[in-house]
Every structure is written in C-alpha cells, then in structure tokens.
C-alpha cells in the first residue's frame, strides 16, 4: 500500500528546493542587470513559498489525523 502522504511530501520538498535554487537565479539576473527576469524569478519564488506553506499545513493536518 502506497503511503498516502508520499506525493505531498515529495512535492513539498521540490517546492522548497525551488525556493532555495531561485535565489541563485535571482542573483545572476541582478548581476546582469536583467530586472525583468529577476522580477519574474521573484514571483516564481513567492508562488513556491505560498505553495510550500500550504503544503506544510496540509501535511501537518494529515499527520495529526493519522495519529488520532
């Protein structure tokens, strides 16, 4: 039987990794003076932050439900 939370955990991990990786891309774009690209990367990063927060809350609720 597949763990019902595996996919959630995996996607959450990928979202958090993208937040970290986008810091590098933002810095690179800023160094080149490409404000359009840096701004787009920041928007992507913020979307991943929101998704990460939602995923953490969802995972917490599911784990608490499993323990009860």
C-alpha positions as CSV (number, residue, x, y, z in Angstrom):
1,X,0.0,0.0,0.0
2,X,1.4,3.4,-1.0
3,X,1.8,6.0,1.7
4,X,-1.0,8.5,1.2
5,X,1.3,11.4,2.1
6,X,4.3,10.4,-0.1
7,X,3.3,12.6,-3.1
8,X,2.5,15.5,-0.8
9,X,5.9,15.2,0.9
10,X,7.7,14.9,-2.4
11,X,6.0,17.9,-4.0
12,X,6.6,19.9,-0.8
13,X,10.3,19.1,-0.9
14,X,10.5,20.1,-4.6
15,X,8.8,23.4,-3.8
16,X,11.1,24.2,-1.0
17,X,14.1,23.3,-3.2
18,X,12.9,25.6,-5.9
19,X,12.7,28.5,-3.4
20,X,16.4,27.9,-2.5
21,X,17.5,27.5,-6.1
22,X,15.7,30.6,-7.3
23,X,18.0,32.7,-5.0
24,X,20.9,31.8,-7.3
25,X,18.9,32.7,-10.5
26,X,17.7,36.0,-9.0
27,X,21.3,36.9,-8.1
28,X,22.5,36.0,-11.6
29,X,19.8,38.1,-13.2
30,X,20.5,41.0,-10.8
31,X,24.2,40.8,-11.7
32,X,23.4,41.1,-15.4
33,X,21.0,44.0,-14.8
34,X,18.1,41.9,-16.1
35,X,15.4,43.3,-13.8
36,X,12.6,41.7,-15.9
37,X,13.9,38.2,-15.4
38,X,14.8,38.9,-11.7
39,X,11.3,40.1,-11.1
40,X,9.8,37.0,-12.7
41,X,12.1,34.7,-10.7
42,X,11.0,36.5,-7.5
43,X,7.3,36.0,-8.4
44,X,8.0,32.3,-9.0
45,X,9.8,32.1,-5.7
46,X,6.9,33.7,-3.9
47,X,4.5,31.3,-5.5
48,X,6.7,28.4,-4.3
49,X,6.7,29.9,-0.8
50,X,2.9,30.1,-0.7
51,X,2.6,26.5,-2.1
52,X,5.2,25.4,0.5
53,X,3.3,26.9,3.4
54,X,0.1,25.4,2.1
55,X,1.7,22.0,1.8
56,X,3.2,22.1,5.3
57,X,-0.2,22.9,6.8
58,X,-1.8,20.2,4.8
59,X,0.9,17.7,5.8
60,X,0.6,18.7,9.5
61,X,-3.2,18.2,9.4
62,X,-2.9,14.8,7.8
63,X,-0.2,13.6,10.2
64,X,-2.3,14.8,13.2
65,X,-5.3,13.0,11.7
66,X,-3.3,9.8,11.3
67,X,-2.2,9.9,15.0
68,X,-5.7,10.3,16.3
